[in-house]
Amino acid sequence: MPHDPGTWVKEFPVAVTVTSADGTIIEMNDRSLQAFEEDGGVALLGKSVFDCHPEPARAKTLELYDRETPNHYTIRKKGQKKIIHQIPWTRHGVFAGFVEISIPIPDELPHFDRD
């Protein structure tokens, strides 16, 4: 399966992974390919995202697709703290899958109330 997002997102400095409504991985930018290199990298394109997760993460991922709602959390991987945003996307108003954005963040992050 060829891989070329062909837009600004290709070299965007955060991992962006896109899946279809059935959980098929359909796009990975350069940073996503790098982040998931040990798991198969470009070979993940066309694979099911559900097969990429052990329990209990697999059950949580299935639930996200069933509910079609956003999910946000932080992780630490290889010493780097990251915030993960899993956001549903639509095509013509119909659920089309999820976009996962993984952003490296510092351990301490300023917070500003703008109310």
Summary of the structure (lengths in Angstrom):
residues: 115
radius of gyration: 14.7
end to end distance: 46.9
largest distance: 46.9
contacts: 271
relative contact order: 0.18
helix: 28%
strand: 36%
